[in-house]
Amino acid sequence: MNIDCPLPADTGEIVRLGHGSGGELSQRLLRDCVFPHFNNSWIAQGHDSATLPPATGQVVFTTDSFVVTPLFFPGGDIGRLAVYGTVNDLAMSGARPLYLSCSLILEEGLPLDTLTRVMSSMGAAATRCGVQLVTGDTKVVERGKGDGIYINTAGIGVLHESFTIEPGQIRPGDVILLSGDIGRHGMAVMARREGLEFDSPLQSDCAPLHRPVQNLLDAGISIHCLRDLTRGGLATALVELAETAGREFLVREADIPTCDAVRGACEMLGLDPLYVANEGRFIAFVPADQVESALAVLESDPVTVGSRAIGTVTGGDRQQVILQNALGCERLLHRLPGEQLPRIC
Amino acid sequence: MKYLDEYRQRDSIEKVAAEIARLNTRPWTIMEVCGGQTHAIVKYGLQQFLPAAVELVHGPGCPVCVTPLEAIDRAIAIASRPEVIFCSFGDMLRVPGSDRDLLSVKAAGGDIRIVYSPLQAVTLAEENPDREVVFFAIGFETTAPANAMAVFLAREKGLRNFSLLVSHFLVPPAIESICSAKNCRVQGFLAAGHVCAVMGYEQYPPLARKYQIPIVVTGFEPLDILEGVMLCLRQLEEGSCRVENQYARAVERHGNLPAQEMVRQVFEVVDQNWRGVGAVAASGLRLRQDFALFDAGRRFCTDIIARADTSGCISGEIMQGHKKPGDCPHFGNSCRPEKPLGAPMVSSEGACAAYYGYRRQEPANEH
């Protein structure tokens, strides 16, 4: 399957305020730049809302907004993120993603070719995930009041499992699995944004996670909880779950995979990879006796190659995450007070 | 990762720890000068590899922490001007000034940019000829060469809209100030490896002789620090007071001579006010008269009244090794990273930020 976005010829046209007016210009924008990439019967109907067939199983619903700068970065772009991000939120409930909406807020002056590239990328990402982009909206804001493109997607999926996957299911003795190395997305975006150049180029890990989750379920793994790692990185996801679940986690730093490029960039900038953003990684809480089979399932999917067991849920009732470093020393993980700021020297 | 992983291995660290335990016969207090070393000590829990009788105290080497209140206030005043693009390292943005920090200036509409190098600020000045680009040039001898280079470059390019707000500090005078204090309890120093990579360590033998104190130029990885402690301890137990270089893979005796020369051409040594500590003679840098055009302090003539620091932050005592973060009643209570009373809780090299960020348990409630 080819998921590259085709590069249209540069027409030199740009988004104008009129493109958001609902009139002729709006129609042309949708017809030329958006609809060709969201090709399905719902879009073709041209209604304000999409009427969807009845679903079997529980319905799962989520939404997310995407505001990344730059719009295109090594390994991905805002369109792909907008699809995968919402698909992943659905997948973390164990749901099979079915439908997405797409709301665009465009900044006056955005080249139409850029919009077309992003929409083409969204369409390709949706095809890869087997979801349909069934409804949407477009608004235009004045130049200087946006960052090119903001995208909101909402998603609907269905659950077929008889058990629920949620923080409340986390049990003492559960093992915490991490689906691959961390920090690629945040460092790839930062490197591109700041014009930092590294010998080995960093690629975002941006990827859909519904398939590996489905594979785990198909293999009979009793997943207790899932969480995708996004802003705030692995550390923030762990802390949030420990608090929500009311449990204590013990995590071994030496078992958390990071690639050399991410480690090198973080060392140089004084950042902690545990707090760097990811867009294609998750943690799974599974019973200890299913760890080996779960890891074998994850290893068989290219998106989750390099998965590792990184820690356990202790019997302690303090809602905290203890990180044990390679020297055997323990400390608590916690949320960052704000943005992670690079150090001086 | 080569050149780092081998300095973080448990077995090599345990070997050095065993040697330290073998050498140690009585209590000693050793100060690591640099905040980067403090962070490594706390992050990796290195105190647990040392005998109880060997205490590490944390030194003044946090450039963000020592930047005086009036420098922050001046930065805030300049960054608030509509024609200014104010460039800073990220750490400085959350350091509290008299009534706010740079991040709140940014939130209120100030054009403040986080940069990784002063050379990025020079590029911004080139790209924005109708704006004034000011770089907040702070730090020790480590950041001075790049700042000097930025000024050279700006002059070469004929830029008239680029300037530095300088708040530079020199480490050896601070060490001397600590040694000469009446209540000094430091018996040996781990000197800051990166400062020495630029400056070399020829300034240290006179200090070691004068104050009869061993000084070991030390790196930043766990193994570096324990080796530094071991070398220092060996001298203390023998009664020696030499200068030794643990960090030979990065530091040469004379340092980086071209970098020193560039700093000398651009900056001159002046008395400097250290936040929480006070004035230290000949411990700072300012732009020479030849480069006055690039001095943001002169260009913007901001009238800043030096105010007393009334925050309750005991940074001076922390940075001179008199107290540790846990000794402060505000630590982890009214002073936390999200609402810091002082810079040591903000900076990635601040002792309080290290103790709080790498804490092993939640701090007790306010006394």
Interface residues (C-beta under 8 A of the other chain):
Chain A: E194 G195 L196 D260 R263 G264 E267 L269 G270 Q320 N325 A326 L327 G328 C329 E330 R331 L332 H334 L336 P337 G338 E339 L341 P342 R343 I344 C345
Chain B: M1 L4 R8 Q9 R10 I13 G36 K43 Y44 G45 Q48 F49 P63 V64 F89 G90 D91 M92 L93 R94 L103 I114 Y116 Q120 I138 G139 F140 T142 T143 H194 P222 R336 P337 E338 S347 S348 E349 G357 Y358 R359 R360 Q361 E362
